[in-house]
Amino acid sequence: MLSALLCRRRLSVYARRSEAATADDDHLTLPAVELYTSRRFCGPGCQPLGKEGRSVSRTGSSAESPAESLPAVVYKLLRDAIVDRLKRMEANSLVTNFLLLAAFHFPFADFAARMLVTFVLNTLVYFINDFIDVEIDLAADNKDKTKALYIQRHRKTAFALIVCLSAALILSTLFYSRSVCFGVILALWVIFLYTDYFKNMPFLDVFGCFIWGVAMAWAAIPDFSAQGVRLILLIGLFTACFEIVQCVKDYEFDKKFQLRTTPIVIGIPNAFLLLRALLVAAALYTVFVLRFKMGFLLLLPILFRPDQRMETYWMKLRVVFGVVWLALMVRQFLGSAG
């Protein structure tokens, strides 16, 4: 099933890229199916790959690359995935889960084990996203293609790494905690559905990120804890809000490749209306379900100007969410009831 999901994703991406190709493209234009079956297309800005995985120029010469050991390739693949997200401050669940584990007074051994699961799961899901989206990343004009090119050059190793690491994480957490294992399976299931399907479906992209936010935080709550689930549902709402902002930021690029994200289908003004509705929902949920009056602060981003740079908007949103979440975790740690 994993192989089928990845293959279908590549074929759909190749088809879109073939349609979007321009007459002055720097490479030979091949039919989408041929690109998929030949497995030699490597996107704008790089040379096509030959049968042995070497870079091949139009003159037929191949560019030899220094031999790398398997451990070195695996390390670089995983390192690039998590370092890239840390630089962009997107690995929010590392901080979120740390605060959750502290708030619930986990013993040191459990704290360390669940943070390890959080770190490995973050690395894995971001790597899966990069692997499936490698052709789209190569087509982006405003992105550093080094990471995507490396994944493409070692795609067989990358695929094997995804399968092995996913199996190892599921099996190890199954013996440790069924609740944590459930969270891992849910997160992996959602990342495949989101990257392969939901990302290109209006409203489902936002809903998929809501589930993803819940799944990524699941390992940091007591096993199947009702209070823990209530708290991480708020994380899901935060993640859904971030998804809308990210889709607005990527609007022109997504439109170029004929993706159907929520802002593209309903328009940017309506996307901000949806974002404000989610902010109201998050505020009401925090105040009336979690019984935390500081939740009214979540209404503050409604006043943010939508015409500012999305990077700035995203950072302001992150600050507001972070303040409310930190205060909520302090209350949970102290055992306050209201």
Backbone hydrogen bonds in HBPLUS format (Angstrom, degrees):
<---DONOR---> <-ACCEPTOR-->    atom                        ^
c    i                          cat <-CA-CA->   ^        H-A-AA   ^      H-
h    n   atom  resd res      DA  || num        DHA   H-A  angle D-A-AA Bond
n    s   type  num  typ     dist DA aas  dist angle  dist       angle   num
A0005-LEU N   A0001-MET O   2.93 MM   4  6.21 159.2  1.97 154.4 159.3     1
A0006-LEU N   A0002-LEU O   3.13 MM   4  6.39 164.4  2.16 152.5 155.9     2
A0007-CYS N   A0003-SER O   2.97 MM   4  6.12 160.8  2.01 150.7 156.2     3
A0008-ARG N   A0004-ALA O   2.96 MM   4  6.09 165.7  1.98 152.2 155.7     4
A0009-ARG N   A0005-LEU O   3.10 MM   4  6.25 155.0  2.17 143.4 150.4     5
A0010-ARG N   A0006-LEU O   3.04 MM   4  6.31 158.7  2.09 148.5 153.6     6
A0011-LEU N   A0007-CYS O   3.04 MM   4  6.27 164.9  2.06 153.8 157.4     7
A0012-SER N   A0008-ARG O   3.07 MM   4  6.28 159.8  2.11 149.4 154.1     8
A0013-VAL N   A0009-ARG O   3.04 MM   4  6.25 157.4  2.09 149.6 156.0     9
A0014-TYR N   A0010-ARG O   2.85 MM   4  6.07 164.5  1.87 157.3 161.4    10
A0015-ALA N   A0011-LEU O   3.04 MM   4  6.21 155.0  2.11 144.3 150.7    11
A0016-ARG N   A0012-SER O   3.16 MM   4  6.41 159.5  2.20 144.9 149.5    12
A0017-ARG N   A0013-VAL O   2.93 MM   4  6.15 159.8  1.97 154.2 160.3    13
A0018-SER N   A0014-TYR O   2.86 MM   4  6.01 150.8  1.95 147.2 155.0    14
A0019-GLU N   A0015-ALA O   3.14 MM   4  6.39 152.8  2.22 144.6 150.9    15
A0020-ALA N   A0016-ARG O   3.03 MM   4  6.25 146.1  2.15 141.9 151.5    16
A0021-ALA N   A0018-SER O   3.44 MM   3  5.29 157.5  2.50  95.3 101.7    17
A0025-ASP N   A0022-THR O   3.18 MM   3  5.35 149.8  2.28 115.6 113.9    18
A0035-LEU N   A0031-PRO O   2.93 MM   4  6.24 153.5  2.00 154.2 162.4    19
A0036-TYR N   A0032-ALA O   3.02 MM   4  6.30 151.5  2.10 145.9 153.5    20
A0037-THR N   A0033-VAL O   2.87 MM   4  6.12 166.5  1.88 155.2 158.2    21
A0038-SER N   A0034-GLU O   2.82 MM   4  5.68 159.3  1.86 145.4 151.7    22
A0039-ARG N   A0035-LEU O   3.11 MM   4  5.85 141.3  2.27 130.8 140.0    23
A0049-LEU N   A0040-ARG O   2.99 MM   9  4.85 156.8  2.04 140.4 143.9    24
A0056-VAL N   A0048-PRO O   2.87 MM   8  5.67 171.0  1.88 179.1 176.0    25
A0050-GLY N   A0054-ARG O   2.77 MM   4  5.33 164.0  1.80 157.0 162.5    26
A0053-GLY N   A0050-GLY O   2.99 MM   3  5.25 163.4  2.01 113.7 117.2    27
A0063-ALA N   A0055-SER O   2.81 MM   8  5.23 155.6  1.86 148.8 157.2    28
A0057-SER N   A0061-SER O   3.07 MM   4  5.68 164.8  2.10 162.6 166.8    29
A0060-GLY N   A0057-SER O   2.96 MM   3  5.32 158.3  2.01 109.1 116.2    30
A0073-VAL N   A0069-SER O   3.05 MM   4  6.38 154.2  2.12 152.5 159.7    31
A0074-VAL N   A0070-LEU O   2.96 MM   4  6.17 170.7  1.97 162.9 164.6    32
A0075-TYR N   A0071-PRO O   2.93 MM   4  6.02 162.8  1.96 145.8 150.9    33
A0076-LYS N   A0072-ALA O   3.02 MM   4  6.16 162.6  2.05 145.1 149.7    34
A0077-LEU N   A0073-VAL O   2.91 MM   4  6.09 161.3  1.94 154.2 159.5    35
A0078-LEU N   A0074-VAL O   3.11 MM   4  6.29 171.2  2.12 154.9 156.3    36
A0079-ARG N   A0075-TYR O   2.79 MM   4  5.83 159.1  1.83 150.3 157.6    37
A0080-ASP N   A0076-LYS O   2.94 MM   4  5.87 166.8  1.95 146.3 149.7    38
A0081-ALA N   A0077-LEU O   3.37 MM   4  6.52 152.0  2.46 136.9 143.8    39
A0082-ILE N   A0078-LEU O   3.24 MM   4  6.54 166.5  2.25 157.3 158.0    40
A0083-VAL N   A0079-ARG O   2.88 MM   4  5.87 165.1  1.90 157.8 162.9    41
A0084-ASP N   A0080-ASP O   3.08 MM   4  5.85 157.2  2.13 136.5 142.5    42
A0086-LEU N   A0082-ILE O   2.93 MM   4  6.18 154.0  1.99 149.9 157.7    43
A0087-LYS N   A0083-VAL O   2.92 MM   4  6.11 155.9  1.98 150.7 156.5    44
A0088-ARG N   A0084-ASP O   3.15 MM   4  6.38 147.0  2.26 138.5 147.1    45
A0090-GLU N   A0085-ARG O   2.84 MM   5  5.07 171.8  1.85 147.1 149.6    46
A0089-MET N   A0086-LEU O   3.08 MM   3  4.76 154.5  2.15  95.1 102.6    47
A0092-ASN N   A0090-GLU O   2.79 MM   2  5.41 140.3  1.95 100.4  90.3    48
A0094-LEU N   A0091-ALA O   3.33 MM   3  6.09 161.2  2.36 117.6 122.1    49
A0096-THR N   A0092-ASN O   3.03 MM   4  6.25 171.9  2.04 154.9 157.5    50
A0097-ASN N   A0093-SER O   2.86 MM   4  5.64 165.5  1.88 137.0 141.3    51
A0098-PHE N   A0094-LEU O   3.18 MM   4  6.20 149.7  2.28 132.1 140.6    52
A0099-LEU N   A0095-VAL O   3.04 MM   4  6.29 163.9  2.06 156.1 158.8    53
A0100-LEU N   A0096-THR O   3.02 MM   4  6.28 153.3  2.09 144.4 152.5    54
A0101-LEU N   A0097-ASN O   2.89 MM   4  6.03 167.8  1.90 153.6 155.9    55
A0102-ALA N   A0098-PHE O   3.06 MM   4  6.27 155.3  2.12 145.3 152.2    56
A0103-ALA N   A0099-LEU O   2.83 MM   4  5.96 157.1  1.89 146.6 153.6    57
A0104-PHE N   A0100-LEU O   3.00 MM   4  6.22 146.0  2.12 150.1 157.9    58
A0106-PHE N   A0101-LEU O   3.29 MM   5  5.76 178.4  2.29 164.9 164.9    59
A0105-HIS N   A0102-ALA O   3.13 MM   3  5.18 162.5  2.16 106.8 110.8    60
A0111-PHE N   A0107-PRO O   2.77 MM   4  5.91 160.2  1.81 161.0 167.8    61
A0112-ALA N   A0108-PHE O   2.85 MM   4  6.06 164.8  1.87 156.1 158.6    62
A0113-ALA N   A0109-ALA O   2.96 MM   4  6.15 161.2  1.99 146.4 152.1    63
A0114-ARG N   A0110-ASP O   2.90 MM   4  5.97 166.2  1.92 152.6 155.7    64
A0115-MET N   A0111-PHE O   3.00 MM   4  6.12 148.0  2.11 144.5 153.6    65
A0116-LEU N   A0112-ALA O   2.94 MM   4  6.10 150.1  2.03 144.3 152.6    66
A0117-VAL N   A0113-ALA O   3.01 MM   4  6.33 156.0  2.07 144.0 150.2    67
A0118-THR N   A0114-ARG O   2.93 MM   4  6.09 154.4  2.00 137.2 144.7    68
A0119-PHE N   A0115-MET O   2.88 MM   4  6.13 159.3  1.92 149.3 153.8    69
A0120-VAL N   A0116-LEU O   2.94 MM   4  6.15 172.3  1.95 157.3 159.2    70
A0121-LEU N   A0117-VAL O   2.83 MM   4  5.85 162.5  1.86 150.7 156.4    71
A0122-ASN N   A0118-THR O   2.91 MM   4  6.03 158.4  1.96 146.0 152.1    72
A0123-THR N   A0119-PHE O   3.01 MM   4  6.22 167.6  2.02 150.8 154.1    73
A0124-LEU N   A0120-VAL O   2.87 MM   4  6.05 161.3  1.90 150.1 155.7    74
A0125-VAL N   A0121-LEU O   2.91 MM   4  6.04 174.2  1.91 157.2 158.3    75
A0126-TYR N   A0122-ASN O   3.10 MM   4  6.16 163.2  2.13 151.1 155.9    76
A0127-PHE N   A0123-THR O   2.98 MM   4  6.06 148.5  2.08 141.5 150.9    77
A0128-ILE N   A0124-LEU O   2.85 MM   4  6.11 156.0  1.91 152.7 159.3    78
A0129-ASN N   A0125-VAL O   3.00 MM   4  6.20 158.3  2.05 142.1 147.8    79
A0130-ASP N   A0126-TYR O   2.95 MM   4  6.19 156.3  2.00 143.9 150.2    80
A0131-PHE N   A0127-PHE O   2.84 MM   4  6.04 155.5  1.90 150.1 157.0    81
A0132-ILE N   A0128-ILE O   3.00 MM   4  6.21 165.9  2.02 155.6 157.9    82
A0133-ASP N   A0129-ASN O   3.02 MM   4  6.04 153.2  2.10 143.8 151.7    83
A0137-ASP N   A0133-ASP O   2.93 MM   4  6.17 162.4  1.96 162.4 168.0    84
A0138-LEU N   A0134-VAL O   3.00 MM   4  6.20 147.5  2.11 142.4 151.1    85
A0139-ALA N   A0135-GLU O   3.16 MM   4  6.36 133.6  2.39 135.4 146.6    86
A0139-ALA N   A0136-ILE O   3.10 MM   3  5.13 131.6  2.35  95.4 108.6    87
A0140-ALA N   A0137-ASP O   3.27 MM   3  5.26 148.5  2.38  97.1 106.1    88
A0149-LEU N   A0145-LYS O   2.88 MM   4  5.98 163.1  1.91 159.6 164.2    89
A0150-TYR N   A0146-THR O   3.06 MM   4  6.24 152.4  2.13 145.4 152.8    90
A0151-ILE N   A0147-LYS O   3.03 MM   4  6.33 157.8  2.08 150.6 156.4    91
A0152-GLN N   A0148-ALA O   2.97 MM   4  6.20 159.0  2.01 147.8 153.7    92
A0153-ARG N   A0149-LEU O   2.91 MM   4  6.10 153.7  1.98 145.3 152.5    93
A0154-HIS N   A0150-TYR O   3.11 MM   4  6.28 137.9  2.29 140.1 150.4    94
A0154-HIS N   A0151-ILE O   3.20 MM   3  5.21 130.0  2.46  94.1 107.1    95
A0158-ALA N   A0154-HIS O   2.85 MM   4  6.07 156.8  1.91 153.5 161.4    96
A0159-PHE N   A0155-ARG O   2.86 MM   4  6.01 156.9  1.91 145.8 150.8    97
A0160-ALA N   A0156-LYS O   3.00 MM   4  6.21 166.7  2.02 149.3 153.0    98
A0161-LEU N   A0157-THR O   2.84 MM   4  5.98 150.2  1.93 146.3 155.2    99
A0162-ILE N   A0158-ALA O   3.01 MM   4  6.29 153.0  2.08 146.6 152.8   100
A0163-VAL N   A0159-PHE O   3.12 MM   4  6.44 164.4  2.15 153.3 156.4   101
A0164-CYS N   A0160-ALA O   2.92 MM   4  6.06 172.0  1.92 153.6 156.2   102
A0165-LEU N   A0161-LEU O   2.85 MM   4  5.77 165.4  1.87 148.5 153.5   103
A0166-SER N   A0162-ILE O   2.98 MM   4  5.88 155.5  2.04 140.9 148.2   104
A0167-ALA N   A0163-VAL O   3.03 MM   4  6.17 164.4  2.05 147.7 152.1   105
A0168-ALA N   A0164-CYS O   2.89 MM   4  6.04 161.5  1.92 149.5 155.2   106
A0169-LEU N   A0165-LEU O   2.93 MM   4  6.00 157.4  1.98 144.3 150.2   107
A0170-ILE N   A0166-SER O   2.99 MM   4  6.17 161.6  2.03 150.2 155.2   108
A0171-LEU N   A0167-ALA O   2.96 MM   4  6.08 170.2  1.97 153.3 156.2   109
A0172-SER N   A0168-ALA O   2.95 MM   4  5.96 164.0  1.97 146.1 151.2   110
A0173-THR N   A0169-LEU O   3.09 MM   4  6.07 161.2  2.13 142.3 147.7   111
A0174-LEU N   A0170-ILE O   2.98 MM   4  6.04 140.1  2.14 140.5 151.7   112
A0175-PHE N   A0171-LEU O   3.32 MM   4  6.62 149.2  2.42 145.9 151.2   113
A0176-TYR N   A0172-SER O   3.20 MM   4  6.41 134.0  2.43 133.4 146.1   114
A0177-SER N   A0173-THR O   2.71 MM   4  5.65 168.2  1.72 154.4 156.6   115
A0181-CYS N   A0177-SER O   2.94 MM   4  6.18 160.4  1.97 150.1 156.3   116
A0182-PHE N   A0178-ARG O   2.89 MM   4  6.04 151.3  1.97 140.6 148.0   117
A0183-GLY N   A0179-SER O   3.10 MM   4  6.45 155.2  2.16 146.0 152.0   118
A0184-VAL N   A0180-VAL O   2.97 MM   4  6.32 152.7  2.05 150.1 157.6   119
A0185-ILE N   A0181-CYS O   2.96 MM   4  6.22 168.2  1.97 157.4 159.6   120
A0186-LEU N   A0182-PHE O   2.91 MM   4  6.07 162.0  1.94 151.2 156.7   121
A0187-ALA N   A0183-GLY O   2.94 MM   4  6.08 158.2  1.99 144.9 150.8   122
A0188-LEU N   A0184-VAL O   2.98 MM   4  6.22 163.4  2.01 154.1 158.1   123
A0189-TRP N   A0185-ILE O   2.91 MM   4  6.01 160.4  1.95 150.0 156.0   124
A0190-VAL N   A0186-LEU O   2.91 MM   4  6.06 159.2  1.95 148.1 153.9   125
A0191-ILE N   A0187-ALA O   2.96 MM   4  6.15 159.5  2.01 148.4 153.7   126
A0192-PHE N   A0188-LEU O   3.24 MM   4  6.41 157.5  2.29 145.9 150.6   127
A0193-LEU N   A0189-TRP O   3.07 MM   4  6.30 165.3  2.09 148.3 152.8   128
A0194-TYR N   A0190-VAL O   2.69 MM   4  5.76 166.4  1.70 157.8 162.2   129
A0195-THR N   A0191-ILE O   2.99 MM   4  5.90 168.3  2.01 140.3 144.0   130
A0196-ASP N   A0192-PHE O   2.88 MM   4  5.69 154.2  1.95 142.8 151.0   131
A0197-TYR N   A0193-LEU O   2.78 MM   4  5.34 149.3  1.87 137.9 145.8   132
A0198-PHE N   A0193-LEU O   2.82 MM   5  6.03 153.1  1.89 140.5 146.6   133
A0199-LYS N   A0194-TYR O   2.66 MM   5  5.28 149.2  1.76 153.8 150.1   134
A0200-ASN N   A0197-TYR O   3.01 MM   3  5.81 156.3  2.07 124.5 130.9   135
A0201-MET N   A0198-PHE O   2.95 MM   3  4.99 160.3  1.99 118.8 116.6   136
A0205-ASP N   A0201-MET O   3.08 MM   4  5.90 141.1  2.23 169.5 168.9   137
A0207-PHE N   A0203-PHE O   2.93 MM   4  6.22 163.9  1.96 150.7 155.6   138
A0208-GLY N   A0204-LEU O   2.72 MM   4  5.71 156.4  1.78 142.7 149.6   139
A0209-CYS N   A0205-ASP O   3.25 MM   4  6.39 149.1  2.35 134.7 141.6   140
A0210-PHE N   A0206-VAL O   3.07 MM   4  6.40 142.5  2.22 141.5 152.2   141
A0210-PHE N   A0207-PHE O   3.07 MM   3  4.96 120.4  2.44  92.2 107.7   142
A0211-ILE N   A0207-PHE O   3.07 MM   4  6.47 159.5  2.11 155.8 159.0   143
A0212-TRP N   A0208-GLY O   2.91 MM   4  6.10 154.5  1.97 142.6 150.9   144
A0213-GLY N   A0209-CYS O   2.89 MM   4  6.03 157.9  1.94 145.4 149.8   145
A0214-VAL N   A0210-PHE O   3.23 MM   4  6.55 155.8  2.30 145.2 151.1   146
A0215-ALA N   A0211-ILE O   2.87 MM   4  6.10 163.7  1.89 154.5 159.4   147
A0216-MET N   A0212-TRP O   2.90 MM   4  6.06 161.8  1.93 156.4 160.0   148
A0217-ALA N   A0214-VAL O   3.26 MM   3  5.43 134.8  2.48  99.4 111.1   149
A0218-TRP N   A0215-ALA O   3.22 MM   3  5.14 150.3  2.31  98.4 107.2   150
A0220-ALA N   A0217-ALA O   3.08 MM   3  5.68 157.6  2.13 117.9 124.7   151
A0221-ILE N   A0218-TRP O   3.31 MM   3  5.82 168.9  2.32 120.9 120.3   152
A0225-SER N   A0222-PRO O   2.98 MM   3  5.28 142.5  2.12 147.2 135.6   153
A0229-VAL N   A0225-SER O   2.93 MM   4  6.18 156.7  1.99 148.4 154.0   154
A0230-ARG N   A0226-ALA O   3.00 MM   4  6.25 157.4  2.05 146.9 153.1   155
A0231-LEU N   A0227-GLN O   3.09 MM   4  6.34 152.1  2.17 145.1 152.0   156
A0232-ILE N   A0228-GLY O   3.01 MM   4  6.31 162.8  2.04 153.7 157.8   157
A0233-LEU N   A0229-VAL O   3.04 MM   4  6.15 132.8  2.27 145.6 156.1   158
A0234-LEU N   A0231-LEU O   3.11 MM   3  5.64 140.6  2.27 108.4 118.0   159
A0236-GLY N   A0232-ILE O   3.05 MM   4  6.41 147.3  2.16 140.7 148.9   160
A0237-LEU N   A0233-LEU O   3.14 MM   4  6.55 148.1  2.25 141.1 148.5   161
A0238-PHE N   A0234-LEU O   2.97 MM   4  6.34 156.0  2.03 149.6 156.3   162
A0239-THR N   A0235-ILE O   2.90 MM   4  6.17 160.7  1.94 152.4 157.2   163
A0240-ALA N   A0236-GLY O   3.01 MM   4  6.25 151.4  2.09 145.7 153.2   164
A0241-CYS N   A0237-LEU O   3.10 MM   4  6.37 152.7  2.18 145.8 152.5   165
A0242-PHE N   A0238-PHE O   3.02 MM   4  6.38 158.6  2.07 152.1 157.9   166
A0243-GLU N   A0239-THR O   3.00 MM   4  6.23 147.1  2.11 143.5 152.3   167
A0244-ILE N   A0240-ALA O   3.30 MM   4  6.65 152.6  2.38 145.5 150.5   168
A0245-VAL N   A0241-CYS O   3.27 MM   4  6.64 163.6  2.29 151.7 155.5   169
A0246-GLN N   A0242-PHE O   2.90 MM   4  6.13 160.9  1.93 152.4 158.0   170
A0247-CYS N   A0243-GLU O   2.91 MM   4  6.10 156.3  1.96 149.3 155.5   171
A0248-VAL N   A0244-ILE O   2.97 MM   4  6.23 151.9  2.05 148.7 156.1   172
A0249-LYS N   A0245-VAL O   2.96 MM   4  6.20 155.2  2.02 146.9 154.1   173
A0250-ASP N   A0246-GLN O   2.98 MM   4  6.25 147.3  2.09 144.1 152.7   174
A0251-TYR N   A0248-VAL O   3.21 MM   3  4.93 162.0  2.24 105.3 106.8   175
A0254-ASP N   A0250-ASP O   2.87 MM   4  5.97 173.9  1.88 170.9 172.9   176
A0255-LYS N   A0251-TYR O   2.89 MM   4  6.01 154.8  1.95 150.2 157.8   177
A0256-LYS N   A0252-GLU O   2.98 MM   4  6.15 151.9  2.06 144.0 151.1   178
A0257-PHE N   A0253-PHE O   3.27 MM   4  6.61 148.1  2.38 146.5 153.6   179
A0259-LEU N   A0254-ASP O   2.91 MM   5  5.18 172.0  1.91 156.0 153.5   180
A0258-GLN N   A0255-LYS O   3.06 MM   3  4.92 160.8  2.10 106.5 108.1   181
A0265-VAL N   A0261-THR O   3.10 MM   4  6.36 157.8  2.15 158.0 164.1   182
A0266-ILE N   A0262-THR O   2.97 MM   4  6.06 175.9  1.97 165.4 166.6   183
A0267-GLY N   A0263-PRO O   2.72 MM   4  4.77 127.8  1.99 123.4 134.3   184
A0271-ALA N   A0267-GLY O   2.96 MM   4  6.15 142.8  2.10 144.8 156.5   185
A0271-ALA N   A0268-ILE O   3.08 MM   3  4.87 118.2  2.48  91.4 107.5   186
A0272-PHE N   A0268-ILE O   3.02 MM   4  6.34 150.0  2.11 153.9 160.2   187
A0273-LEU N   A0269-PRO O   3.12 MM   4  6.49 141.5  2.28 137.6 148.6   188
A0274-LEU N   A0270-ASN O   2.94 MM   4  6.25 152.1  2.01 145.4 152.3   189
A0275-LEU N   A0271-ALA O   2.91 MM   4  6.22 151.5  1.99 141.9 150.4   190
A0276-ARG N   A0272-PHE O   2.91 MM   4  6.13 156.8  1.96 143.7 149.2   191
A0277-ALA N   A0273-LEU O   2.96 MM   4  6.23 149.7  2.05 143.6 152.3   192
A0278-LEU N   A0274-LEU O   2.97 MM   4  6.29 152.0  2.05 147.8 155.0   193
A0279-LEU N   A0275-LEU O   2.94 MM   4  6.27 147.9  2.04 146.1 155.6   194
A0280-VAL N   A0276-ARG O   2.94 MM   4  6.23 155.9  2.00 148.2 153.9   195
A0281-ALA N   A0277-ALA O   2.93 MM   4  6.18 159.2  1.97 145.5 151.7   196
A0282-ALA N   A0278-LEU O   2.82 MM   4  6.04 156.2  1.88 146.7 153.1   197
A0283-ALA N   A0279-LEU O   2.93 MM   4  6.14 156.5  1.98 146.3 152.6   198
A0284-LEU N   A0280-VAL O   2.90 MM   4  6.12 170.3  1.91 157.6 159.8   199
A0285-TYR N   A0281-ALA O   2.88 MM   4  5.95 156.5  1.93 146.2 153.5   200
A0286-THR N   A0282-ALA O   2.96 MM   4  6.08 158.6  2.01 144.2 149.8   201
A0287-VAL N   A0283-ALA O   2.99 MM   4  6.19 161.4  2.02 152.0 156.9   202
A0288-PHE N   A0284-LEU O   2.87 MM   4  5.81 169.2  1.89 151.4 155.1   203
A0289-VAL N   A0285-TYR O   2.91 MM   4  5.09 146.2  2.02 127.2 137.2   204
A0290-LEU N   A0285-TYR O   3.07 MM   5  6.56 156.2  2.13 154.8 161.8   205
A0292-PHE N   A0286-THR O   2.95 MM   6  5.70 153.4  2.02 137.7 144.5   206
A0295-GLY N   A0292-PHE O   3.00 MM   3  5.86 161.8  2.03 124.3 129.2   207
A0296-PHE N   A0293-LYS O   3.24 MM   3  6.27 179.1  2.24 126.8 126.7   208
A0297-LEU N   A0294-MET O   2.95 MM   3  5.76 163.3  1.98 122.5 127.4   209
A0298-LEU N   A0295-GLY O   2.96 MM   3  5.62 159.7  2.00 117.3 123.5   210
A0299-LEU N   A0296-PHE O   3.06 MM   3  5.68 165.4  2.08 116.1 120.4   211
A0300-LEU N   A0297-LEU O   2.98 MM   3  5.44 159.2  2.02 113.2 119.8   212
A0302-ILE N   A0299-LEU O   3.07 MM   3  5.67 154.2  2.14 117.1 125.0   213
A0303-LEU N   A0300-LEU O   3.00 MM   3  5.86 160.6  2.04 127.1 131.3   214
A0304-PHE N   A0301-PRO O   2.98 MM   3  5.08 156.6  2.04 104.8 112.4   215
A0312-THR N   A0309-ARG O   3.00 MM   3  5.35 121.4  2.36 105.3 118.9   216
A0313-TYR N   A0309-ARG O   2.99 MM   4  6.33 160.6  2.03 152.6 158.8   217
A0314-TRP N   A0310-MET O   2.80 MM   4  5.84 162.0  1.83 145.9 151.0   218
A0315-MET N   A0311-GLU O   3.08 MM   4  6.25 153.8  2.15 139.7 146.3   219
A0316-LYS N   A0312-THR O   3.00 MM   4  6.27 159.1  2.05 151.5 156.7   220
A0317-LEU N   A0313-TYR O   2.97 MM   4  6.21 159.5  2.01 151.2 157.1   221
A0318-ARG N   A0314-TRP O   2.93 MM   4  6.13 152.0  2.01 144.1 152.3   222
A0319-VAL N   A0315-MET O   3.00 MM   4  6.28 149.5  2.10 145.9 153.2   223
A0320-VAL N   A0316-LYS O   3.12 MM   4  6.44 165.5  2.14 153.0 155.5   224
A0321-PHE N   A0317-LEU O   2.97 MM   4  6.18 173.6  1.98 156.7 158.7   225
A0322-GLY N   A0318-ARG O   2.84 MM   4  5.85 154.7  1.91 141.5 149.6   226
A0323-VAL N   A0319-VAL O   2.96 MM   4  6.15 157.1  2.01 152.0 156.7   227
A0324-VAL N   A0320-VAL O   3.19 MM   4  6.43 170.1  2.20 154.5 156.5   228
A0325-TRP N   A0321-PHE O   2.88 MM   4  6.03 162.9  1.91 152.3 157.8   229
A0326-LEU N   A0322-GLY O   2.90 MM   4  5.95 162.3  1.93 147.7 152.6   230
A0327-ALA N   A0323-VAL O   3.06 MM   4  6.22 164.1  2.09 148.0 152.3   231
A0328-LEU N   A0324-VAL O   2.93 MM   4  6.10 152.3  2.01 145.2 153.5   232
A0329-MET N   A0325-TRP O   2.90 MM   4  6.14 150.4  1.98 148.4 156.2   233
A0330-VAL N   A0326-LEU O   2.97 MM   4  6.25 149.5  2.07 147.4 155.7   234
A0331-ARG N   A0327-ALA O   3.06 MM   4  6.34 157.6  2.11 145.9 151.3   235
A0332-GLN N   A0328-LEU O   3.00 MM   4  6.27 156.7  2.06 143.3 149.9   236
A0333-PHE N   A0329-MET O   2.85 MM   4  6.05 155.8  1.91 145.5 152.3   237
A0334-LEU N   A0330-VAL O   2.97 MM   4  6.18 156.7  2.03 150.1 155.7   238
A0335-GLY N   A0331-ARG O   2.93 MM   4  6.02 118.4  2.32 137.3 153.1   239
A0336-SER N   A0331-ARG O   3.03 MM   5  5.27 149.5  2.12 151.0 151.9   240
A0335-GLY N   A0332-GLN O   3.21 MM   3  5.03 142.0  2.36  92.2 103.3   241
